[in-house]
């Protein structure tokens, strides 16, 4: 009886969910002013995002291979797009970033008759609580070089697709539909013209879709489809309905019949199906049902079925798993994908687990001609084995981490923290250390688990706080590598949320006060505060949600409950202490409530915007760095199938609100918003992270523009503006940094460009270490170029362009040219002449020795000038060079002495090179009289010998390297005051050169 009762309760909740909620008080929302003009995006086109890691695989639920190319595989990730490996997983390359409008891939297939033809279905059908929504089917006809959208935009989530064995234009898609609501575009779809048109060949209703599909290996007209009634709500998961089950077609999809013969009847949930290529009469079906769920097998091509396995590890957590795959060669071997990769050698009667690098397994592709070769997709990415699972490729070569949040600190270089779904919390550096050997050694554990969030006071990064489901929270002391639990109210969460003392959300907020490194906030439906780093907690608020018991029942049904914290609803979702006032705290809930205290929690005011959508989740709250009464709300409601963007702003502590998004002012109607931030230096310059990328507003939210640049389309879950950088976390492509957003700030102040405009450059810091040892298999994050990032904008294409960095005396230290002939000759020292914003990097060096002999000298901290001439129009901009912030012990005098000595040695090398050139220009008869000097200056091998001892120029070259090097295999970086040994060696060489030059001058005079 329990499943029936649960089904009724779920249906009742669904009905109640349609009721509108009333805001507790009425307040007017100011109308949006007339939209200002957009800023020309060409003027920030030179900015580029930089991927900083981690290279630690995230969720992947789709993989396929190419039978005739055993090392070639394609994987689809749940937020990171489509990737390709041609070396059996040793390395992966994204192949669709420039084309796909969505990074959430649910299915990927290669046409058996033409490996150049690929189909990709967007939207993972393993619909966990944070799942993204797909946007249909994409196709490539050139092995992934180019892609085009071919339909089914409203299919929501695609579980599988199959392609005809001899005709690549015929394909079938199992579309689950919208994960968070009902819609008609679900079921089985067929194309016979390569995706130009689609036929809805199996349609049951607007809530039951297809999640699996198989084509018989010996008859492409025979198809099997698993149909599943599935829908997520913020407070529950509906899995199962009377129409669900296994369906068969024997005419290529024209007609379908529900399969019986011993399979469960009544309420049926998720269905996985597979047919043995080794014996097509044998099929397996994995079915969610109560009480008759489990693994079924047919040995008569589906006419009759027998349940062969009911183990919990085979059928556990069915909405997330329920994946089964037959071995292509061995009729008795079958795989089930669950928490573990399970394999049976006896037709499914018993299973053994195969150790894989990560758990939570969703897909497997087995080479049909060699079953020792297969690829596995799971919540840690995709791995490949060539030896039947004895060893696998790595998961540490895929920057596809799904991250919930981003936190930064004040270290040099600064660290970026976040919690990775299905892994651990982690921190990475915003740029690589210069003397590390592998990027992984720069990663740190960040307290907590996969859900987080992570909390760090920027000025106290030695202590990291992290959360986990069920309200767990711990404190990690990096200095002594200790981690302790500081959970204030331990309580079992395996009960209905309405019966819990605290309703802890999956990502229950944890925040460190910006005013006190020991003050910490943690929230359920109540806000808690600790004044001593988490040892003692005090509740400082009432329930700040609707506390609506209709949304607090045991989640999951009508068959299988699922209670991990994702579905815990009516909770506090966002907490932001004001950076202006320690007593002011802003709080938002997942059911559409916003509260404010201005007296440290003694009293609370409901400041919910009147236009807050019904049960809108307040995802982030941003308090303006410019005004204590000014704040922004990023509200999302996609978990109730409302994909509209919602950003609100108040300038009066929430007495009134203005909606800054309407689907027409830049952020599209279906790009729901996860985070909004205001630039700390430029009031009204706003950044928004959405489901499909990043947007910027130069008009306080009146208009929005894409800021995507080279950033792959992936959900942007959080965003911080830090030290003039834009730092984001993504749900599928790890962390990214947009270095130096000064051009955006300047465009906010004044967007005009008259022929050429120089953008102020931020101070450039000295200090670069040695070049790390590099191994060919290293997968490295994008590194930050060392030096000054210099930006200029051109109002039009120009015919001539020269940029120069000059010192205070006007000496040219570095020159770039846009003149094509010179530019081609100079190679990398070119400057684009096209309209828009461009960036060049000055490495903080001056000239090197004339005639060759080493890098340029390192310039000391001080003031420099960028001088540009474009089509005869000249502009200048100051450049400031500062000392290495990581080495404050190096004084300005130290840098100056290093520069002075370097210049002296450089000039000596130049003088020697000049003398050698003069000697070598002499006629042979005259030159022979100076051979003694030439051999004293530079190595010259004697007749019959291949090498010669080092001479004066060589010794000076070694000395010069110790003064200007950035380090390398055997030496460290030269920074600061030269050592006594260096100065003594210089004096010794100078004495030799003075004596030799005196004799050389005299000989030259006598010639």
Secondary structure, DSSP 8 states (H G I E B T S, - for coil): -HHHHHHHHHHHHHHHHTS----SS---B-----------GGGGTT--EEEEE------EEEEEEETTEEEEEEEEEBSS-EEEESSTTS--EE-STTT-S--BEEEEEE-TT-TT-EEEEES-SS--TT------EEEESSTTSS-EE-S-TT---EEEEEE-SS-TT-EEEEE---TTS--S--EEEEESSTTSS-EEEE---SSEEEEEEEEETTEEEEEEEEEEEEEEETTEEEE-BTT-EEEEESSTTSS-EE--TTS--SSEEEEEEEE-SS-TT-EEEEEEETTT-EEEEESSTTSS-EEEE--HHHHSSTTT--EEEE-SS-TT-EEEESSSEEEESSTTSS-EEE--SS--EEEEEE-TT-TT-EEEEETTEEEEESSTTSS---STT----BB---EE-SSSS-EEEEEBTTS-EEEEESS--TT-SSGGGG-EE-SS-SS--EE--TT-TTEEEEEEGGGEEEEEETTTTEEEE--SS-----S-GGG-SS---TT--EEE-SS-TT-EEEESSSEEEESSTTSS-EE-S---S---GGG-S--SEES----SSTT--S-EEEEEE-SS-TT-EEEEETTS-EEEESSTTSS-EE---TT--TT-EEEEEEE-SS-TT-EEEEEEEGGGTEEEEEEEEESSTTSSBEE---SSSSS-TT--EEEEEE-SSSTT-EEEEETTEEEEESSTTSS-EE--TT--S--EEEEEEETTEEEEEEBSS-EEEE---HHHHHHHH-----SEEEE----EE----------TT--------SSEEEEEEESS--S-EEEEEE-TT--EEEEEE--HHHHHHHTTSB---SSEEEEEEE-SB----TTS-S---B--SEEEEEEEEETTEEEEEEEEEE--TT-TTS-HHHHHHHHHHHHHHHHHHHHHHHHHHHHHTS-HHHHGGGHHHHHHHS----TT-S-----HHHHHHHHHHHHH----SS-----SS--HHHHHHHHHHHHHHHHHHHHHHHHHHH-
